Amino acid sequence: MEIKKIFKRDLQHLEHYQFANHLLTMAKEANVEKLTAVLKPLEDAFKAEDEAMFPKKGNEMNAQLRELDDRRDKAYYSLQHAVDAGLYSEETAELEAAKRVSEIMKRYAGVATMNYDKETGGLKNLLADLAETEAAKAVKVLHAEGAVKRLGDHNKAFDEAFRGRFAGDKKLFDMKALRRVTDKAIDAVVRRIDSLDDLEPSAAITALINRYNQLVDNRHTLLKQRETTNAKANAAKIEEQRKMLTPLFDALAKTLGVAPEAVHYSGENRGSGTAKCYRLTIDGRATSVWAKVSRKKLVEVAEKDLPKASSNKKHGAADNSHGGHANGENPSAEHGSATVTPKP
């Protein structure tokens, strides 16, 4: 019977942890002696991931982290309330500003309820988006600069405290290494299941394979949904940037000696905030042009002066020099050292 495959590297940390847990549970429940005999390495690997994913309570900084997290959550909801109020405004400028900020915040829906790591990264990306010229103007129209500043300050304070939490710990968790050990144990269990199905087929093994294949199908569905969501969010962001840049092409085109309609936004950009640079293509020219927005104009930027291309995309087109993911994490990237802590 065929055992379906999955690229476990595509799973995020919590998903990987849950996948290992599901396999371990169903393998134990199958109660096949020759399978149970090879489960110990997976049990040990799962326990190691569990310790990394859910550190023991009682750390003296937990209370401080909860307080700092609460502060940034309040700042986030304060911003959300300002946007919600603007959406009901009868003033055109306020309504349009609220729509712009709302579209940005929708990319990070639920960020305040995410685990500590994801919320910190998500808020950093949100703040970077809000610092862009047009978004910053919209925030000002909504009189929400205070909420944005508090959000940035509290998120920074939380990030520093969270990282400091581990400074004195004797044990840091290398999730990349832990996952490799778990993957090796998972593969060994799956191989044993496959061998038993070939050499000593039984109803218990057939049922186990069916359950495992259902688990793999479920993960494939999740990954496909994430891919679709990321693609849509990335496309929407690029289109928003294109709408912002297009009115600025006239002046740049004169500088370049071309017609405005010959200038196009490629969808690729680097950097963030006022330093963000956009790659533009010119009809009839083999080389592209990089430019940034300065004082409501596009200013050409030399290749040597460009911000470095990010190798670990945090969200969609924020640094889209090689394409990216919009949800705050690149699920197919290598997973490095980290401790993922769920919100209490």
C-alpha positions, 0 to 999 in steps of 0.5 A: 500500500502506498505511503504518501510523502510530505516535505517536512521542511515546508512545515512551520515549527508548531506544525512540525511539532504537531505532525511528529506528535500525530505520527507518534500517537497513531503508531502507539495506538496501532499497537504493533510490536515490531513497530513499537520497538522503533518508536523510542527515538521519535519519542525522545526527539518529540520530547526535545521539540516539546521542551523547545516549543513550550519552555517550562513556566516559572521563569521570572521574566514571564510576568514582565513579558506578559505585561509588555505583550499586553502593552503592545496589544493595547497599542495595536487595538488602539490603532485598529479603533482609529481605523474603524472610526475613520471607516465611518467618517463622512470626511473623504480624506479620513475615509480614504486614509482609513481604507488605506491603513485598513488594507495594510492591517488586513495583511496581519489579521490576528497578529495580536493573538499569535505566539510571541515570535510571530507577533513580534515579526508580524508587528515589525512588518506592519510598522515597516508598511505603515512607515511607507510614504503614503501609509504614513500620510494616512496614519497622520490623517487619522491622528493615529501617529501616537498609537503607531509610535507606542506600538513600535516602542512596546514591540521593541521593548518586548523583543529585547526582553524576550531575547534577554530571557534566554541570555542567562539560560544554560540551554538554548534550543536550536530548532534546525538541529532538533527538527533534523533529529525528529525528521530522521526518527519520523523517516525510520518509523515510516520505513518500518511501517512500509516494511511491515506492510510488505513483509507482514501485512495486517489490518492494523498496519493498513489502518495505520497507513490510511491514518498517516496518509490522511494526516499527510493530505491534511498537511498538504491542504494546509500548505496549499492554502498558505501558498494561495493566501501568500500569493494573493497578499503579495499580488495585492501589495505589489498592485498597491505599490504600482498604484502609488508609483505610477503617478510619479513616472512622468517626472522620472521619465523626463529625467530618463528621456523616455515616455511615461508609458514606457516606465513600468514597476517590476514588482521587485523592491528592497529595503523598507520605509523611506529607504525602500527602492523599487526596480523599474523596467524601461521599454526598449532597454535591457537594463532596469532602473532602481528608484526611491520616493523622495519628496513626492518624486521618484529619485534614481538610486545607483546599484551600489547604494541599494539596500541589501536584498533580504535572504529571509523574507518576512512578508510579501513584497516588503522586500520582494527581490526574489519573491516571498511570503506574506504571512510573516514567515517563509515556510520552505526556508531553513529553520534556524535557532529559535524558541517558539513560545505560544501566548499564555 
